[in-house]
Amino acid sequence: MAIKYKTNILELLKSKGYSTYKLRKEKILGESTLQKMRTDTLLSWAELNTVCNLLGCQPGDLIEYAPDNQPQE
C-alpha cells in the first residue's frame, strides 16, 4: 500500500479526550470507521475530514505516501 498512517489515530483521539466509547455514543464516528482505524484501513475523505476537525490537524499530519518497493513497468 502506498498511502499509510503516520501515527495511531485512535491514540491521538484518546489523548484529546475522545475515547472510542465517546465517539460512538455521541455519534461522532461509527463503529465501522473505528474498525478501519484499528486495522490501518484508509478512511474516506468525509471520515478523514471529521478526524482532522477533532484533532485540529491537516490530513498530511496523519497520512503519508510511502512508495512500494516494486519497480514500475
Backbone torsions as a table, in degrees:
resi	resn	phi	psi	omega
1	MET	NA	133.5	-175.7
2	ALA	-85.7	-28.2	178.5
3	ILE	-108.3	130.1	-178.3
4	LYS	-140.8	165.9	177.9
5	TYR	-79.5	141.4	176.5
6	LYS	-80.5	-25.8	-172.4
7	THR	-149.2	170.2	176.7
8	ASN	-81.8	107.8	-175.1
9	ILE	-65.0	-38.4	179.9
10	LEU	-62.0	-38.4	177.6
11	GLU	-66.9	-39.2	177.3
12	LEU	-63.0	-44.9	179.2
13	LEU	-62.1	-41.9	179.4
14	LYS	-62.5	-39.3	179.7
15	SER	-66.5	-22.2	177.2
16	LYS	-93.5	5.7	176.8
17	GLY	93.6	13.3	-179.8
18	TYR	-108.7	89.2	175.3
19	SER	-73.6	162.8	178.2
20	THR	-63.1	-33.1	177.4
21	TYR	-63.0	-47.5	-179.7
22	LYS	-63.4	-41.8	-179.9
23	LEU	-60.9	-40.8	178.9
24	ARG	-74.5	-46.8	-175.4
25	LYS	-61.9	-42.1	-179.3
26	GLU	-86.7	4.2	177.9
27	LYS	56.3	39.9	175.8
28	ILE	-81.0	-46.8	176.7
29	LEU	-135.6	144.3	179.1
30	GLY	-85.5	168.3	-179.8
31	GLU	-61.7	-36.4	-180.0
32	SER	-64.9	-36.4	176.9
33	THR	-67.7	-43.0	178.0
34	LEU	-62.1	-38.9	178.7
35	GLN	-65.4	-37.7	176.5
36	LYS	-59.4	-42.4	-179.6
37	MET	-68.2	-35.6	178.7
38	ARG	-65.6	-34.6	-175.1
39	THR	-101.1	11.2	-179.7
40	ASP	58.0	32.8	173.2
41	THR	-87.1	139.4	-177.0
42	LEU	-67.1	143.1	179.2
43	LEU	-84.1	159.3	173.5
44	SER	-72.5	168.3	178.2
45	TRP	-60.9	-40.5	-179.9
46	ALA	-64.1	-42.8	179.0
47	GLU	-66.0	-42.5	178.7
48	LEU	-63.5	-38.2	177.1
49	ASN	-60.7	-45.3	179.7
50	THR	-62.4	-45.6	-179.7
51	VAL	-62.9	-44.5	179.4
52	CYS	-62.7	-38.0	177.8
53	ASN	-63.7	-43.8	179.7
54	LEU	-64.9	-39.3	-176.0
55	LEU	-89.4	-13.4	-177.1
56	GLY	65.5	45.6	-177.2
57	CYS	-135.7	176.9	176.5
58	GLN	-98.9	154.2	177.8
59	PRO	-54.2	-35.9	179.3
60	GLY	-64.9	-17.1	175.6
61	ASP	-76.4	-19.6	-175.4
62	LEU	-107.6	-32.5	-176.2
63	ILE	-124.7	158.2	178.0
64	GLU	-147.0	157.9	175.5
65	TYR	-92.8	123.9	177.6
66	ALA	-127.8	102.4	-175.3
67	PRO	-59.9	144.1	173.8
68	ASP	-66.2	155.5	-179.8
69	ASN	-81.9	2.2	-179.8
70	GLN	-85.2	134.4	-179.9
71	PRO	-69.4	144.8	176.1
72	GLN	-77.2	140.9	178.9
73	GLU	-102.1	NA	NA
